[in-house]
């Protein structure tokens, strides 16, 4: 066997590994593990750099690295965070060096302590507001550079250098296999639409679900809903869509879960009779939920245009409003909720179609298990 033949399997495996690592879904599913590896490699780089060229106080480079890159960053927020880090570090280093010079000039330890306390208080005041990250880094960098004001100016300058090195390393590694907020938002919404289709199918088929199972499923879905809300600002920056549009999608998302939860609450007594009604057309709504989930999961926006059944189902339900009066009293509530749910599902689909060119930013094929 030639050497060329032996290297082909290795190249194929390498391509497959790169394909998997480049997959947004893989990075979404294993975000914590990838982040842990990224931070570990950044730490090794920090230690190797500061120890390799024997920079004094190199440990502060590693401390700064952890402060900067410790939280998982989404790509849409990286530039903003980078600017905040730079501003906070420069402010903190300037204040730290200023305190050292003041201490060496006045030799008044009490004045230095009071100023440190004032700086900490001012930073704490702003830390709970909009510039919170800048304030936090300013306070931390001030203490790193100045200590309690008893350090020499040479030590302060070295610590300032090591802090800057830590920030540069952290920023460099934060761009390695970044986690896009858009994909996290899409996959969570897709998971909720898929779970909604399953619960809706069980309701309409008259298959009772235990209270424990429903509670667990809705807790999971509501958790995804809440976590998606925190991503909207980063998503808006990544795909250049107004936050108000994403807020409306979030509202439709929440309305679907609320209507479904109310239907599930009425399911034990009402659903068996309701499912036998010829006017419910539950397949269209369930089919639309599944198509929306697949479109979001795989970026196949054409599925959103194909999913027109829920709108037709809602229209038919509205046109046969007299049917609700003929139903048993315990079935009229679920019938009305079915109308509202069909409408909400279709509104969500139309909203996603409006911005499909923006959210469908497929840079790599999805990862398949």
N, C-alpha and C positions, 0 to 999 in steps of 0.2 A: 504494500500500500504506500502510495506516494505521500510526501509531506503535505501536498496540497489537499489530498483527500482527508487527512487527519485534522486539518485546520478548519475545514468547512463546517463540521458540527459545532465547533467552538464559536465560529462566527455567527452561526444561526442562533445558538444559545445567547450570545451577547446581544444580537439584534432583538431577540424576544425579551430579554431582561430590560433593554432600553425602552422597548415598546411598552412594557408593563409599567416601568417607572414613569414614563411620560403620560400615562393614562390618568386623566383627571379623577375618574372614579376610584382608581387604586389609591391615589393620594388622599382622596376624601375618606375612604374606609380605614386607611392605616395612617391617618394624619398624626396621631399621638406617637406612634412608633417612628415615623420619619422625622418628626420634630425632635424626638429624643436622640436619634442618630445625628441629626444636624447640630444640636447643641454639644453633643459629645465630641464631634469632630472639630467644632469651633473652639472648644476648650483645649483640645490637643494642639491646635494651631497657635492659640494664645500662649500656652506654656512653652511650646517649641520656639516661638519667635522671641519671647522675652528672655527665656533662659539661654537660647542659642547665642544671642549677642550680649548677654549678661547685662540686661537693663535693670537698674535698681528698682525695687518696689514693684516688680513685675506681677505680683499677685493681684494688684489692683486692676490690672488689665483683665484678669479672669473674673474678678468681682463685677466690673462694669459690663463685661460680656453677658453675664447671667442677668443683670438688671435689664439690659437692652433687649436681649433675644429670648428671655425667659418665657414670655407669653407668645402663643402662636399668632403669627401675623398673617393676615390675608393680603393678597397682592394689591387690592384697591386701597389699602391703608398704609402701604409701605412708605410712599413718598411723604405723606403727611407725618408719619412717625419719624422718618429720617430727619425732616426739618425740625421737629420738636426736640429730638435728641441733640441735634447740633446746637440749638438755642439754649437748651437746658444745661448742656455741658460747658458751653462758653461762659454762660452766666455764673455757674457754680465755680468754675476754675478762676474766673476773675474775682469773685467774692472771696474765694479761699486765699488767693495770693494777696489780695488787699488786706485781709485779716492778719496774715503773716507779717506784712510790712508794717501794719499798725502796731502789732505786738512788739516788733523789733524796734520801733521808734519810740513808743510811749512806755513800754515795759509795764503796762497796766493789764494784769491778767483779768481783773474784774470787768474792765471795759470790753475786753475780748469775749468773755463769757456772756455778757449781756447782749452784745451784738450777734453772737451765735444763736442765742435764744430768740432774738428778734427775727433773724433770718428764718429760723425754723418755724416760728409762728406765722410769718407772712407766707411762707411756702405752704404751710398747712392750710391756711385760709384759702389759697388759690387751688390747692390740690383737690378740693371737692367741687370745683367748678369746671368750666370748659378747658382752661389751660392746665388741667391737673397733672398731665404727664410732664410738662415742662417744669412745673413747680417741684414735683417729686425729684426729678433729675438734678435740678438746681440745688436743692437741699443736700442730696446725697453727695454730689460732686464737691460741694463746699466743704463737707466734713472730710471727704477723702483727701482733698488737697491741703486743707489747713489743719486737720486734726482738731485740737482744742486751742489752736493759735500758737502752740509752743513749738512748731516745726520751723526748720530753717527754710529760707527761700529756695535753696537748692533742692531740698526734699520736695517742696511744693511744686517746683517745675518738673521734677522727675515724675511725680504722681500725676500731674496734668498730662504729661506725655503718655504715661501708661493708660490713663483713662481714654485718651484719644485713640490709642492703638486698639483698645478693647472695643470701642464703638465701630471702628473701621472693620475689624474682623467680624463683628456681629452683623453689620450691614451686608458684608460680602456673603456670609453664609445664609442670611435671610432670603436671598434671591435663589438659593439652590432648592430646586423642586418646590416652588412656592405653592401655597394652598389658595386657590381662587375662591373668593366669597360667592361668586356667581354659581359655581358648581355646587357648593355646599347648600346654597339656597334652593337650587333646582332639585337636587337629589332628595332633600328633606320634603319639599313639596310633592315630589313624585311618590315618595314612600307613603305620605299621608293620603294621596289620591288612591293609591293601590289598596291601602288598608280600608279606606272609605268604601271602595267598591266591594270588598269582601263583606264588610258589616252590612252594607245596603243590600247585598244579595241574600244574606242570611235573614234579614228582616222581611224582604219581599217574598222569599220562599217559605216563610213561616217556620224557619228552623230556630228554635229558641237558643239564645246564648246566655250562659250563666252570668249572674251579676259580677262575679269575680273576674271572669274573662273580659267582660265589657269594661270594667273599671281599669284593668291593666292596659287594655288597648287604647282607651281614651287618654289615660295618663301619658302613654308613650306618644300619642299623636299631639296632645297639647304641649308636651315638652318640645317636640319638633317645631310646633307653631311658634312658641316663645323664642326658641333659639334662632329661628329664621328672622324674627323681628330685629334682632340685634345685628343682623348682617346687611340690612337694607342700605345703610349709608355707604358701606364698602361696595356693594353690588352696583349702586347708582354711579359710583366713580368708575368702576371697571367697564360698564356697558353704556355709559353716558345716557342714562334714562333718569328723568326727574323722580325724586323720592316720592312725590305725591302719587305717581302712577304705581310704583311698587307698593305704596301704602294701600291703594285701592285693591290690588291683587291680594295683599295680606288680609284685607277686610273680607273679601269674597271667600278666601281660604277659611277664615274664622267662622263665617256664616254657614259654610257647608258642614263644618264639624259640629256647630251648635244645633243645626237642624237634624243632623244624623243622630246626635245624642238624644234629642227629644223623641225622635222616632224609635230609638232603641228602648227608651224608657217605657213606651207604650206597646212594645212588641209582644210581650207574653200573652196579653188578652186580645189585642186587636189584629196583629199581623196575620194569623192564619186565615181569617175571613177576608181581610184586605187583599192578601196575595191572590185570592181566587177571583178578584174583580177583573173584568176584561178591559177596564179603562186605565189601569195603572201604567202599562207599557214600561215596566221596570227595566227591561233589557236595554233600552236605549240609554237610560241614565247610567246604568252600570257600565255599558260599553264605552260611553264617553269618558267616564272616570278612568277606565283602564287605558284608553288611548291618550288622554292627557298625561297620565303617568309615564307611558312609554315615550311620548314626545319629549318630555322633560328629561327622562333618564338617558335617552340615546340621541337627543338632538334632532329627532326626525319630525320637523315642524309640519310636514305634509299630513301627519296623522291628525293634527288639530283641525285642518280643513275637512278631513274626512269625517270627523266626529260631529255630525249635525243632528244626530238622533235626539239628544236631550232637549234641544230647542223645539223640535217637532212634538216631542212627548209633552212638554210643558204647554204648548199651544193646544194640543188635543185635550189635555186635562182642563184647561181654561174653557174650552168650547163645550165641554160636557159638565159644566158646573152644577147642572141640575141633578147629576148623578149623586153628588155629595148629599143632597137632601134625601135621596132615596136610601142611602146607606144607613146602617144602624148607628145610633148616636156615638158608640165607642169607636166607630171607624171613620167618622167625619174629621177628627183631629189629624190622624195619620194621613188621610187623603189630602188635606190642606197642606200639611208638611211636605208631602210628596211633590205637590205643585211648586212650593217655594224652593225645595232642594233642586229640582230640575232647572229652575230659572237660575239659581246661583251657580250651578255647574256650568251652564252655558255662558253666563257672564264671565266666569273665570276663563273659559276657553277663548272667548272673544278678546279679552284683555291680553292674554298671552299672544294671540295672533297679532295684535297691534304692535308689539315690540319683539316679534320673533327674530328679526334680523339682528337685534342687539343681544338678546340672551343666548342665542345659538352660536356661541363663540368657540366652536369645536376646533381645538388646536391639535387634538390627538383622538384616536379611537377610544371609546370607553373600554374599561377593563372588564373582562368576562371571567367569572369563576369557572 
